[in-house]
Amino acid sequence: MKEVQELSREEAAKELAELAAKIAKADNEYYQNDAPDLTDADYDALKHRNAQIEALFPDLIRADSPSKRVGSAVLSRFGKIEHRFPMLSLGDVFSIAEVEDFVLSVKRFLNTSENIAFMAEPKIDGLSFSARYENGMFVSGATRGDGIVGEDITENLKTIKQLPQKLPNGVPNILEVRGEVYMAKSDFFALNEKSLAEHKKIFANPRNAAAGSLRQLNPQITAERKLSIWAYTWGEVSEHQWQTQEQFFDKLKEWGFPVNPLNKVCADITQIEENFKHIMEIRADLPYDIDGVVYKVNSIDLQNRLGFLTRTPRWAIAHKFPAEQALTRINNIRVQVGRTGALTPVADLEPVNVGGVIVSHATLHNEDEIARKDIRIGDMVVVQRAGDVIPQIVEVKLDKRPLNSLPFVFPTVCPECGAHAIREEDEAIRRCTGGLTCPAQAKERLKHFVSKDAFDIVGLGDKVVEEFYGEGILHNPADIFTLEERNQSKADDLFAFSSEKGLELEKREGWGKLSVSNLFAAIRQRRKISLPRFIYALGIPQVGSATALLLAKNYGTFDNLQADMCTRETAKLVAIDGIGGEMAKDIVEFFGEEHNLRVIRELRKYVAVEEYVNDEITDSPLSGKTVVFTGTLTKFTRAEAKAIAQKFGAKVAGSVSAHTDYVIIGADAGSKAKKAAELGVKTLSEEEFKEMIK
């Protein structure tokens, strides 16, 4: 890419058009879909490049220039609220030298050489909001939107406990408080853990989770997710009761709004620089995400004198954190085994500080990625924290490679259990065939076994499974059904020849007689299980709940299925509509492993698998149709909706294609609804779906 100074006029015009399109697309993904397709660093680089070209060719500034735009348009599914005063964005700088230039520009505009105090505030990585109060009562709330018109999120904001609904006496009659809605890191991880257990969408980062949770058509969903706020500025106000930014924060705290305790008044550029370094040092330890520090002239009088540029205030700037990269050495490459047997390579690094966080490991994704970048043990590499979370290798410094370096050889057997590790054609992942007896897979497989679509044992959540597995209480699924027997105290038996004690679960921290009794009752209820649930619970590669149902329909009993699989033939499987050659091969391979058969034999000593009775309604409007569910359903759980559709003869698919007949849309539907519209596939609301199955 040419330096900006080297561009011709024609090249500059062409690049400005390309940048406008790229940034508009990125804005749409970030603000409307809450799913950014660019990293913050890449996005900032595009905007910085655009600003540089516009500064050199001001007459080429486009009508759709990113420098003239704030945020993105409001989605049609939300009501609109017009801001009385625009919610503008801030200009960005990326170095302390640029901050110094900003401070000097403020002084020049005010024609003063005196030091000017600035309020330094951590820049929260969340979703901007505006809350309007009239006579002390909260009346409406909105997102930033395009800066002029925002989305009406009044009911959703009411669910956030930190936002006051009623203010104390003495506040201005009209008060518009603005701030940021965010999700704490701990709440983000808890939400994703819960979503994963329920087979729902997981979020890439806390910002996406906060935005996706706040912008729900159903406020009940917002209420179920833990959102937090920081308040930091104002919009329309009938009476200003403060003369500085610092005094405004004092008022906010007095009125019951949460104000970031790290906000600090800096008297000069030296204090600004020291504060920025301090925030960088503690950033990783903060319970919420930030992506920089905002500086605002502290005096409101000076803010008013400085005024605004087209879309940014002259009195404020955002100092963004630098790209999170560092140079370090790969000490080792090891291969981890996941729940489905996927072998994932991980680089063990010489520990290095990347943006305030000590990084000692990085994902290498798969064996193709290692080969493509020719990553080797001993290499010096550039490591980057992608999205501030997962460290990854960006570049190998070939000029620093040791002379005795050798290419990394990816294992073809599981490093945990020694079973074959196979890679299917057209797949990037190599998988262990050890199944339920592979130690690395066992814990995650146990979680899958007790999940909602499988045995659904209440009381055996992820944390309990991890605890019991770690202490040797559970090794395989059959152990679940001996828990009650093993829990009894053998020492209480007068005729026992051993003083060995039972598990005594009721004496464990967080447990009691009632919770243990409930757990055992839940386990007893699952000693009889439907055939589709049993098949799904085994965790056969590529076999989800829909495929498990197909197998149950076609075989009727588990004995029939197992007997057919033992022939090692895939022809009958492939003949089933919905099961392809690769899936059939995975199913046969699973039943061909003796250790899987051993686990199944042990499990069936305690569990009766019911014969499948096909009660499918064959003359319904859904018979033979392919349906897809998207968005959050409010009248059914996703599992219930799928089961109902299947009972009425429909095939439930996971993605929309030209072969889809109906897409049933719940709240906050996303890309699937959009694709349905593009392909002309008929969409149904939940009510319409309910009416159809009547």
Solvent accessible surface area in square Angstrom, and as a share of the most:
residue,aa,sasa,rsa
1,M,196,0.88
2,K,95,0.40
3,E,110,0.49
4,V,9,0.05
5,Q,139,0.62
6,E,108,0.49
7,L,19,0.09
8,S,49,0.31
9,R,123,0.45
10,E,128,0.57
11,E,65,0.29
12,A,0,0.00
13,A,42,0.33
14,K,136,0.58
15,E,28,0.12
16,L,3,0.01
17,A,36,0.28
18,E,79,0.35
19,L,8,0.04
20,A,4,0.03
21,A,66,0.51
22,K,112,0.47
23,I,1,0.00
24,A,42,0.33
25,K,122,0.52
26,A,7,0.05
27,D,10,0.05
28,N,50,0.26
29,E,39,0.17
30,Y,54,0.21
31,Y,62,0.24
32,Q,28,0.13
33,N,68,0.35
34,D,12,0.06
35,A,49,0.38
36,P,46,0.29
37,D,76,0.40
38,L,61,0.30
39,T,50,0.29
40,D,71,0.37
41,A,47,0.36
42,D,73,0.38
43,Y,50,0.19
44,D,13,0.07
45,A,60,0.47
46,L,36,0.18
47,K,48,0.20
48,H,75,0.33
49,R,28,0.10
50,N,5,0.02
51,A,55,0.43
52,Q,80,0.36
53,I,0,0.00
54,E,13,0.06
55,A,84,0.65
56,L,86,0.43
57,F,30,0.13
58,P,85,0.54
59,D,97,0.50
60,L,33,0.16
61,I,68,0.34
62,R,89,0.32
63,A,99,0.77
64,D,70,0.36
65,S,1,0.01
66,P,7,0.04
67,S,39,0.25
68,K,103,0.44
69,R,66,0.24
70,V,11,0.06
71,G,8,0.07
72,S,14,0.09
73,A,64,0.50
74,V,22,0.13
75,L,30,0.15
76,S,113,0.73
77,R,88,0.32
78,F,17,0.07
79,G,44,0.42
80,K,140,0.59
81,I,41,0.21
82,E,120,0.54
83,H,16,0.07
84,R,148,0.54
85,F,109,0.45
86,P,63,0.40
87,M,11,0.05
88,L,52,0.26
89,S,25,0.16
90,L,48,0.24
91,G,21,0.21
92,D,51,0.26
93,V,14,0.08
94,F,61,0.25
95,S,45,0.29
96,I,47,0.24
97,A,60,0.47
98,E,53,0.24
99,V,0,0.00
100,E,72,0.32
101,D,87,0.45
102,F,20,0.08
103,V,13,0.07
104,L,89,0.44
105,S,46,0.30
106,V,2,0.01
107,K,34,0.14
108,R,165,0.60
109,F,102,0.43
110,L,14,0.07
111,N,140,0.72
112,T,45,0.26
113,S,103,0.66
114,E,125,0.56
115,N,102,0.52
116,I,13,0.07
117,A,38,0.29
118,F,2,0.01
119,M,5,0.02
120,A,1,0.01
121,E,8,0.04
122,P,10,0.06
123,K,51,0.22
124,I,13,0.07
125,D,29,0.15
126,G,7,0.07
127,L,12,0.06
128,S,10,0.07
129,F,0,0.00
130,S,6,0.04
131,A,0,0.00
132,R,27,0.10
133,Y,1,0.00
134,E,65,0.29
135,N,121,0.62
136,G,6,0.05
137,M,92,0.41
138,F,17,0.07
139,V,64,0.37
140,S,25,0.16
141,G,2,0.02
142,A,3,0.02
143,T,4,0.02
144,R,46,0.17
145,G,13,0.12
146,D,53,0.27
147,G,1,0.01
148,I,87,0.44
149,V,37,0.21
150,G,0,0.00
151,E,5,0.02
152,D,57,0.30
153,I,2,0.01
154,T,17,0.10
155,E,93,0.42
156,N,9,0.04
157,L,0,0.00
158,K,90,0.38
159,T,42,0.25
160,I,6,0.03
161,K,202,0.85
162,Q,74,0.33
163,L,3,0.02
164,P,21,0.13
165,Q,71,0.31
166,K,147,0.62
167,L,9,0.05
168,P,63,0.40
169,N,156,0.80
170,G,60,0.58
171,V,19,0.11
172,P,2,0.01
173,N,99,0.51
174,I,51,0.26
175,L,0,0.00
176,E,7,0.03
177,V,0,0.00
178,R,18,0.07
179,G,0,0.00
180,E,16,0.07
181,V,0,0.00
182,Y,17,0.07
183,M,3,0.01
184,A,18,0.14
185,K,48,0.20
186,S,80,0.52
187,D,31,0.16
188,F,8,0.03
189,F,118,0.49
190,A,58,0.45
191,L,23,0.12
192,N,24,0.12
193,E,75,0.33
194,K,114,0.48
195,S,7,0.05
196,L,118,0.58
197,A,41,0.32
198,E,41,0.18
199,H,97,0.43
200,K,117,0.50
201,K,136,0.58
202,I,85,0.43
203,F,17,0.07
204,A,79,0.61
205,N,32,0.16
206,P,7,0.05
207,R,7,0.02
208,N,7,0.03
209,A,0,0.00
210,A,0,0.00
211,A,0,0.00
212,G,6,0.05
213,S,0,0.00
214,L,0,0.00
215,R,7,0.03
216,Q,6,0.03
217,L,84,0.42
218,N,29,0.15
219,P,43,0.27
220,Q,131,0.58
221,I,13,0.07
222,T,1,0.01
223,A,60,0.47
224,E,137,0.61
225,R,50,0.18
226,K,141,0.60
227,L,17,0.08
228,S,19,0.12
229,I,0,0.00
230,W,31,0.11
231,A,1,0.01
232,Y,52,0.20
233,T,30,0.17
234,W,40,0.14
235,G,10,0.09
236,E,33,0.15
237,V,19,0.11
238,S,64,0.41
239,E,93,0.42
240,H,99,0.44
241,Q,48,0.21
242,W,5,0.02
243,Q,116,0.52
244,T,30,0.17
245,Q,2,0.01
246,E,81,0.36
247,Q,75,0.33
248,F,0,0.00
249,F,8,0.03
250,D,75,0.39
251,K,49,0.21
252,L,0,0.00
253,K,118,0.50
254,E,120,0.54
255,W,10,0.04
256,G,47,0.45
257,F,7,0.03
258,P,23,0.15
259,V,17,0.10
260,N,8,0.04
261,P,111,0.70
262,L,45,0.23
263,N,29,0.15
264,K,104,0.44
265,V,46,0.26
266,C,0,0.00
267,A,49,0.38
268,D,40,0.21
269,I,49,0.25
270,T,78,0.45
271,Q,70,0.31
272,I,1,0.01
273,E,57,0.25
274,E,105,0.47
275,N,9,0.05
276,F,22,0.09
277,K,115,0.49
278,H,87,0.39
279,I,2,0.01
280,M,39,0.18
281,E,122,0.55
282,I,43,0.22
283,R,18,0.06
284,A,36,0.28
285,D,122,0.63
286,L,18,0.09
287,P,82,0.52
288,Y,13,0.05
289,D,27,0.14
290,I,3,0.02
291,D,17,0.09
292,G,0,0.00
293,V,1,0.00
294,V,13,0.07
295,Y,1,0.00
296,K,13,0.06
297,V,0,0.00
298,N,14,0.07
299,S,31,0.20
300,I,15,0.07
301,D,92,0.48
302,L,37,0.19
303,Q,8,0.03
304,N,113,0.58
305,R,137,0.50
306,L,2,0.01
307,G,18,0.17
308,F,111,0.46
309,L,99,0.49
310,T,114,0.66
311,R,31,0.11
312,T,19,0.11
313,P,10,0.06
314,R,80,0.29
315,W,36,0.12
316,A,2,0.01
317,I,22,0.11
318,A,0,0.00
319,H,4,0.02
320,K,18,0.07
321,F,19,0.08
322,P,66,0.42
323,A,63,0.49
324,E,20,0.09
325,Q,84,0.37
326,A,21,0.16
327,L,79,0.39
328,T,8,0.05
329,R,101,0.37
330,I,0,0.00
331,N,70,0.36
332,N,60,0.31
333,I,9,0.05
334,R,84,0.31
335,V,20,0.11
336,Q,85,0.38
337,V,16,0.09
338,G,31,0.30
339,R,89,0.32
340,T,51,0.29
341,G,0,0.00
342,A,19,0.15
343,L,1,0.01
344,T,46,0.27
345,P,0,0.00
346,V,14,0.08
347,A,0,0.00
348,D,26,0.14
349,L,6,0.03
350,E,88,0.39
351,P,81,0.51
352,V,28,0.16
353,N,86,0.44
354,V,0,0.00
355,G,18,0.17
356,G,26,0.25
357,V,38,0.22
358,I,113,0.57
359,V,6,0.03
360,S,36,0.24
361,H,88,0.39
362,A,2,0.02
363,T,27,0.16
364,L,1,0.01
365,H,79,0.35
366,N,28,0.14
367,E,28,0.12
368,D,65,0.34
369,E,30,0.13
370,I,8,0.04
371,A,76,0.59
372,R,170,0.62
373,K,52,0.22
374,D,48,0.25
375,I,2,0.01
376,R,41,0.15
377,I,79,0.40
378,G,14,0.14
379,D,0,0.00
380,M,32,0.14
381,V,0,0.00
382,V,18,0.11
383,V,0,0.00
384,Q,38,0.17
385,R,30,0.11
386,A,26,0.20
387,G,47,0.45
388,D,41,0.21
389,V,66,0.38
390,I,99,0.50
391,P,29,0.18
392,Q,49,0.22
393,I,6,0.03
394,V,61,0.35
395,E,80,0.36
396,V,18,0.10
397,K,58,0.25
398,L,113,0.56
399,D,125,0.65
400,K,102,0.43
401,R,47,0.17
402,P,45,0.28
403,L,189,0.94
404,N,129,0.66
405,S,19,0.12
406,L,140,0.70
407,P,79,0.49
408,F,51,0.21
409,V,129,0.74
410,F,25,0.10
411,P,36,0.23
412,T,84,0.49
413,V,71,0.41
414,C,2,0.01
415,P,71,0.45
416,E,90,0.40
417,C,52,0.31
418,G,51,0.49
419,A,18,0.14
420,H,127,0.57
421,A,4,0.03
422,I,59,0.30
423,R,82,0.30
424,E,20,0.09
425,E,140,0.63
426,D,145,0.75
427,E,54,0.24
428,A,45,0.35
429,I,45,0.23
430,R,41,0.15
431,R,70,0.26
432,C,8,0.05
433,T,22,0.13
434,G,0,0.00
435,G,4,0.04
436,L,8,0.04
437,T,53,0.31
438,C,0,0.00
439,P,70,0.44
440,A,30,0.23
441,Q,0,0.00
442,A,8,0.06
443,K,66,0.28
444,E,51,0.23
445,R,10,0.04
446,L,3,0.01
447,K,28,0.12
448,H,16,0.07
449,F,1,0.01
450,V,11,0.06
451,S,17,0.11
452,K,115,0.49
453,D,35,0.18
454,A,0,0.00
455,F,0,0.00
456,D,43,0.22
457,I,6,0.03
458,V,115,0.66
459,G,40,0.38
460,L,5,0.02
461,G,40,0.38
462,D,38,0.20
463,K,151,0.64
464,V,29,0.16
465,V,1,0.01
466,E,75,0.34
467,E,62,0.28
468,F,0,0.00
469,Y,51,0.19
470,G,66,0.63
471,E,105,0.47
472,G,33,0.32
473,I,12,0.06
474,L,0,0.00
475,H,109,0.49
476,N,43,0.22
477,P,4,0.02
478,A,3,0.02
479,D,28,0.15
480,I,2,0.01
481,F,5,0.02
482,T,24,0.14
483,L,0,0.00
484,E,56,0.25
485,E,135,0.61
486,R,78,0.28
487,N,10,0.05
488,Q,107,0.47
489,S,23,0.15
490,K,103,0.43
491,A,44,0.34
492,D,110,0.57
493,D,76,0.40
494,L,169,0.84
495,F,174,0.73
496,A,41,0.31
497,F,215,0.90
498,S,57,0.37
499,S,95,0.61
500,E,103,0.46
501,K,113,0.48
502,G,14,0.14
503,L,54,0.27
504,E,33,0.15
505,L,0,0.00
506,E,51,0.23
507,K,152,0.64
508,R,51,0.19
509,E,171,0.77
510,G,79,0.76
511,W,44,0.16
512,G,26,0.25
513,K,168,0.71
514,L,134,0.67
515,S,44,0.29
516,V,7,0.04
517,S,59,0.38
518,N,84,0.43
519,L,2,0.01
520,F,12,0.05
521,A,39,0.30
522,A,14,0.11
523,I,6,0.03
524,R,117,0.43
525,Q,141,0.63
526,R,59,0.21
527,R,84,0.31
528,K,124,0.53
529,I,3,0.02
530,S,38,0.25
531,L,1,0.00
532,P,24,0.15
533,R,75,0.27
534,F,0,0.00
535,I,1,0.00
536,Y,17,0.06
537,A,1,0.01
538,L,1,0.01
539,G,10,0.09
540,I,4,0.02
541,P,39,0.25
542,Q,85,0.38
543,V,10,0.06
544,G,31,0.30
545,S,42,0.27
546,A,39,0.31
547,T,14,0.08
548,A,0,0.00
549,L,24,0.12
550,L,46,0.23
551,L,0,0.00
552,A,0,0.00
553,K,60,0.25
554,N,74,0.38
555,Y,12,0.05
556,G,17,0.17
557,T,39,0.23
558,F,4,0.02
559,D,81,0.42
560,N,77,0.40
561,L,0,0.00
562,Q,36,0.16
563,A,65,0.50
564,D,34,0.17
565,M,0,0.00
566,C,71,0.42
567,T,78,0.45
568,R,120,0.44
569,E,108,0.48
570,T,46,0.27
571,A,75,0.58
572,K,109,0.46
573,L,0,0.00
574,V,71,0.41
575,A,86,0.67
576,I,14,0.07
577,D,120,0.62
578,G,37,0.36
579,I,7,0.03
580,G,39,0.38
581,G,46,0.44
582,E,82,0.37
583,M,34,0.15
584,A,0,0.00
585,K,90,0.38
586,D,16,0.08
587,I,0,0.00
588,V,8,0.04
589,E,53,0.24
590,F,9,0.04
591,F,2,0.01
592,G,39,0.37
593,E,35,0.16
594,E,88,0.40
595,H,34,0.15
596,N,1,0.01
597,L,25,0.12
598,R,124,0.45
599,V,12,0.07
600,I,1,0.00
601,R,122,0.45
602,E,60,0.27
603,L,0,0.00
604,R,80,0.29
605,K,144,0.61
606,Y,66,0.25
607,V,6,0.04
608,A,56,0.43
609,V,28,0.16
610,E,73,0.33
611,E,117,0.52
612,Y,43,0.17
613,V,115,0.66
614,N,88,0.45
615,D,85,0.44
616,E,49,0.22
617,I,60,0.31
618,T,102,0.60
619,D,127,0.66
620,S,18,0.12
621,P,77,0.49
622,L,1,0.00
623,S,34,0.22
624,G,74,0.71
625,K,73,0.31
626,T,26,0.15
627,V,0,0.00
628,V,0,0.00
629,F,7,0.03
630,T,10,0.06
631,G,18,0.17
632,T,45,0.26
633,L,22,0.11
634,T,79,0.46
635,K,93,0.40
636,F,31,0.13
637,T,79,0.46
638,R,86,0.31
639,A,49,0.38
640,E,87,0.39
641,A,0,0.00
642,K,67,0.29
643,A,56,0.44
644,I,43,0.22
645,A,0,0.00
646,Q,25,0.11
647,K,90,0.38
648,F,34,0.14
649,G,11,0.11
650,A,7,0.06
651,K,98,0.42
652,V,14,0.08
653,A,30,0.23
654,G,58,0.55
655,S,75,0.49
656,V,5,0.03
657,S,45,0.29
658,A,84,0.65
659,H,157,0.70
660,T,10,0.06
661,D,53,0.27
662,Y,31,0.12
663,V,0,0.00
664,I,1,0.00
665,I,49,0.25
666,G,9,0.09
667,A,17,0.13
668,D,42,0.22
669,A,17,0.14
670,G,45,0.43
671,S,91,0.58
672,K,65,0.28
673,A,20,0.16
674,K,125,0.53
675,K,91,0.39
676,A,0,0.00
677,A,78,0.61
678,E,125,0.56
679,L,81,0.40
680,G,67,0.64
681,V,17,0.10
682,K,119,0.50
683,T,55,0.32
684,L,9,0.05
685,S,49,0.32
686,E,15,0.07
687,E,100,0.45
688,E,90,0.40
689,F,1,0.00
690,K,83,0.35
691,E,110,0.49
692,M,43,0.19
693,I,25,0.13
694,K,180,0.76
